[in-house]
Amino acid sequence: SPQMDLFGNIIEQPEAVEVKIKNEDQISAADKNINNTPHDYSLVQTDAEINDLVKYLSAFNEICFDTETTGIDANEAEIVGISFSVKPGEGFYVFCPEDQAETSRRLQFFKPLFNDASKTWVGHNIKYDMLILKWQGIEIAGNTFDSMLAHYVIEPDGKRSMDLLSAQYLGYEPVSIEEKNKKKGKQQGNM
């Protein structure tokens, strides 16, 4: 039977187009990684370094960012760092100390940048990052693009981890969180 709208009118159906999308089993191993790809990653810790980063990022209309936290519940997690990137192979990690009052003070440097409605903010599961920032009194005024939601539109049944998407679409294998936190037990860090 034909497709009908709410009022019983027949809706013309467009001709079906076959779309072929790789599934997880078809993903080839990523051939790029931190050891064979040029990169310039910077740790940002001081107020002067944060001011310099804000000035640098201000020149770009599209900024990728990600928060690193102590957990997955944005209402309970504490922020331990925030990363930014505006160019391939370049990244900045802003360290946030355990003292959450000091972390909040540092993040206020970024408030004018996040309040700039002309910026587009790119992230993976960006709603989580936005909620983390909201707990710090920071709201994003510009447009947002979420790679996790975009992938859902492309491949609704696919897996959406950032590491998997990086391997699938960029051919790049990120450094695993286990590799970053090599120490075990009481010595293990969270970033």
PyMOL commands that set and color helices and strands:
alter all, ss='L'
color gray80, all
select helices_A, chain A and resi 24-26+47-58+100-114+126-135+147-154+162-170+177-180+185-187
alter helices_A, ss='H'
color red, helices_A
select strands_A, chain A and resi 32-33+40-44+62-69+79-85+90-95+120-123+143-146+172-173
alter strands_A, ss='S'
color yellow, strands_A
deselect
rebuild
show_as cartoon
